[in-house]
Every structure is written in C-alpha cells, then in structure tokens.
Amino acid sequence: MAGRQAPGLSRNKRKLLARELVRKLGSTSVAEDVVRQMRGAIQENFYGTSIKCFCEESDSLLQWAYYADCHRGIRLEFSGLNRWRFVDDLGVARPVALTKVRYSDEYPIIDADSDFSGDELMSALLTKSTVWRHENEWRALRVQTRPGHQEFDPSDLVSLVLGSRISDADAGALLRICEQRAVPIKVYRARLADSKFSLTLNLIGELGGR
C-alpha cells in the first residue's frame, strides 16, 4: 500500500510510511498488508542472489553421502575463487563474495526498518543451524543477479575426485575429458576403508596439459 501511494520513495522510506499508516489507521488488515510487503521486500533480495556452496573437507563421509549420490558422484577442487567475476543485472562486473558460513542456534535477525541490502541480508544468507556445523561450508554469493552459469578459468579447477562407487562408464567419460584438457588436473579415486568408517583418496595421476 505504501509503495502504491509513494512509488518515488526508497524502500526504507516506504516502510517507514507504512508503519505510520498502520499507527494512524489501527487496522488489522492494513497491518497484515504491511507485513506482506516487508516479507516481499526481503524475498526480492533473496531471489536476486545466487549461491554456490563449497566445503573444506574432501573425505567427509556425510558430504559424499549427501551431495555425491551416495559416493557415486565426484568432487571438484577449485582455487582462485577470489578472481571470479560475474555480470549483474545492470551489466556491472562484480567479484564473487566467498565467505565462511556461520552456524547458530538462533535465526539471524533482519530489522524491518533496514533496506535489506547490507550486513543483515548477508547474515541471513550465510547463517545455518548448528546441526550442519560439520560441513565447514563456504558460500560464494552473486548479489543483484539471477541464478545461472558461473564461468571460471580452467586453471582454477585443480583436482577431481571420483567417488568410490562411481560407475565405470561415468569414470571413463570423466577421465577422457580430463585427458583432453589444455590445463593439467590431478585425478583421485576415493576408496572406502575395509575396517573403519573412513575414506582415502588415491592419486590416479595428473591428466591433460599436453
């Protein structure tokens, strides 16, 4: 409602106007409408951010089970993420913000009077429950853009780990791709230990670059 009455105001000023309208009118329906607008403003910022997730651990049984099709997938190791760039919706080249995830038992707080574009938005996007602390996650955020492909320099991909249960067909196809790379890449094969719950990474070799 405040947005319709004062479209020329900034989002923060529209919210202040909305709160004043609620105070003056004392209407439950108006208050509910304002809450919906505030939630919409927050979601708008969330939808305008693309997130890529990374993990510090290369041999985590849980990570391989969660995200690599129960050891049938692969793990990619990157370097040089600080050099990655993307073009936002306005055509401006921006760096990818790589940040360590914070784990907490409490939800991050977003002030309804803020413009949702600063520290509060980042906190909301970079906070997870403590039950996920074992992931040691980092997130690369692309703000003011939409989800899509992220291009990177081939030299930034430094290693590939084949899952312990990957199919022979998938493993063979990936090895052929690695052999054709102009930039060399180290390739490993994960193995489940025989007598304990652990993984080892065995080097197959350095492929490509010839």
C-alpha positions in Angstrom: 0.0 0.0 0.0 2.8 2.4 0.9 4.5 1.6 -2.3 1.4 2.4 -4.3 0.9 5.7 -2.5 4.6 6.8 -2.7 6.3 5.0 -5.5 9.1 7.6 -5.7 10.4 6.9 -2.2 13.1 4.5 -1.3 12.2 1.1 0.0 13.3 2.1 3.5 11.2 5.3 3.5 8.2 3.4 2.1 8.4 1.0 5.1 8.5 4.0 7.5 5.5 5.4 5.8 3.7 2.1 6.0 4.4 1.9 9.8 3.0 5.4 10.2 -0.1 4.4 8.2 -0.6 1.4 10.5 -0.3 3.6 13.6 -2.8 6.1 12.3 -5.4 3.6 10.9 -5.1 1.0 13.6 -6.4 -1.6 11.1 -5.5 -5.3 11.4 -5.9 -5.7 7.6 -3.6 -2.8 7.0 -1.0 -4.2 9.4 -1.2 -7.6 7.6 -0.7 -5.9 4.3 2.4 -4.1 5.5 3.9 -7.3 6.9 3.3 -9.0 3.5 5.1 -6.0 1.8 8.0 -6.3 4.2 8.3 -10.1 3.6 8.1 -9.5 -0.1 10.9 -6.9 0.0 13.1 -9.5 1.9 12.3 -12.2 -0.6 13.1 -9.9 -3.5 16.6 -9.5 -2.2 17.0 -13.3 -1.6 15.7 -14.1 -5.1 18.3 -11.7 -6.5 21.2 -13.6 -5.0 22.8 -16.7 -6.5 24.6 -19.0 -4.0 27.3 -21.6 -4.7 28.3 -23.9 -1.8 31.8 -25.2 -1.1 33.2 -27.5 1.6 36.7 -27.6 3.2 36.5 -31.4 3.6 37.5 -33.8 0.8 36.9 -37.1 2.6 33.8 -36.4 4.6 31.5 -39.5 4.5 28.5 -37.3 5.2 29.3 -34.9 2.3 29.8 -37.8 -0.1 26.5 -39.3 1.0 24.5 -36.1 0.9 25.8 -34.4 -2.2 27.5 -37.0 -4.4 24.8 -39.5 -4.9 26.0 -41.8 -2.0 29.6 -42.0 -3.3 28.6 -42.4 -7.0 29.4 -38.8 -7.9 32.5 -36.6 -7.9 34.3 -33.9 -6.0 35.8 -30.8 -7.7 38.6 -28.8 -6.1 38.9 -25.1 -7.0 41.5 -22.4 -6.4 41.5 -18.7 -7.2 37.8 -18.1 -6.4 38.8 -14.6 -5.3 39.4 -13.8 -9.0 35.9 -14.9 -10.1 33.7 -12.2 -11.5 30.1 -12.1 -12.7 28.0 -9.5 -14.5 24.9 -8.3 -12.5 21.5 -7.3 -13.9 22.8 -3.8 -14.6 25.8 -5.1 -16.6 28.3 -4.3 -13.9 31.2 -6.7 -13.4 31.3 -7.7 -9.7 33.5 -10.0 -7.7 32.1 -13.2 -6.2 31.9 -12.9 -2.4 33.4 -16.0 -0.9 32.6 -16.2 2.8 32.6 -18.8 5.5 29.1 -19.9 6.8 28.2 -19.0 10.4 26.5 -21.7 12.4 24.0 -20.7 15.1 21.1 -22.0 17.2 19.3 -18.7 16.6 17.7 -17.3 13.4 19.5 -14.2 12.1 17.6 -11.0 12.8 16.5 -8.7 10.0 15.4 -5.2 11.1 12.2 -4.3 9.3 13.4 -0.7 9.1 16.5 -1.7 7.1 16.9 -1.7 3.3 17.8 -5.4 3.4 20.9 -4.8 1.2 23.8 -4.8 3.8 25.0 -6.8 6.6 21.6 -8.2 7.6 21.0 -9.7 4.2 24.5 -11.2 4.2 23.9 -12.6 7.7 20.6 -14.3 6.6 22.3 -15.8 3.6 25.4 -17.0 5.5 23.8 -18.5 8.6 22.8 -22.1 9.1 21.7 -24.2 12.0 24.5 -25.7 14.2 23.4 -29.2 13.2 25.2 -28.5 9.9 28.4 -27.4 11.5 30.3 -30.5 10.4 30.0 -29.3 6.8 32.5 -26.4 7.3 30.8 -24.7 4.4 31.8 -21.6 2.4 29.4 -19.8 0.1 30.1 -17.8 -3.0 27.4 -15.1 -3.3 26.4 -13.4 -6.5 24.3 -10.4 -5.5 21.9 -8.4 -7.6 21.6 -11.1 -10.3 19.7 -14.2 -11.1 20.8 -17.8 -10.9 22.8 -19.0 -13.9 26.1 -20.4 -15.1 29.3 -19.3 -13.4 32.3 -19.2 -15.7 35.8 -19.7 -14.3 39.3 -20.0 -15.7 40.3 -23.6 -16.5 43.3 -23.3 -14.3 41.1 -22.7 -11.3 39.9 -26.3 -11.4 42.9 -28.1 -9.9 41.7 -31.6 -9.0 38.9 -34.1 -9.5 38.0 -37.0 -7.1 36.0 -39.9 -8.5 33.6 -41.4 -5.9 34.2 -44.8 -4.5 31.0 -46.2 -6.1 31.1 -44.3 -9.4 30.1 -46.4 -12.4 32.8 -47.5 -14.8 31.1 -45.7 -17.6 31.0 -42.3 -15.7 34.6 -42.7 -14.6 35.8 -43.5 -18.1 34.0 -40.5 -19.6 35.4 -38.1 -17.0 38.9 -39.4 -17.4 38.7 -38.8 -21.2 37.5 -35.3 -20.5 40.5 -34.7 -18.2 42.9 -36.1 -20.7 41.7 -33.6 -23.3 42.1 -30.5 -21.0 44.7 -27.9 -22.1 45.4 -27.3 -18.4 46.6 -30.3 -16.3 44.4 -31.6 -13.5 45.1 -34.1 -10.7 42.6 -37.0 -10.6 42.0 -39.1 -7.5 39.8 -42.1 -6.7 38.1 -42.3 -3.3 38.1 -45.6 -1.6 36.1 -46.8 1.4 38.2 -48.3 4.1 37.7 -52.0 4.8 37.8 -52.0 8.6 36.6 -48.5 9.6 34.3 -45.7 8.6 36.7 -43.5 6.5 37.8 -42.6 3.0 41.2 -42.5 1.4 42.0 -40.5 -1.8 44.3 -42.4 -4.1 46.1 -40.4 -6.9 45.4 -41.8 -10.3 47.6 -39.2 -12.0 47.9 -35.8 -13.5 46.0 -35.7 -16.8 45.8 -33.2 -19.6 48.1 -30.3 -20.3 49.8 -32.0 -23.3 
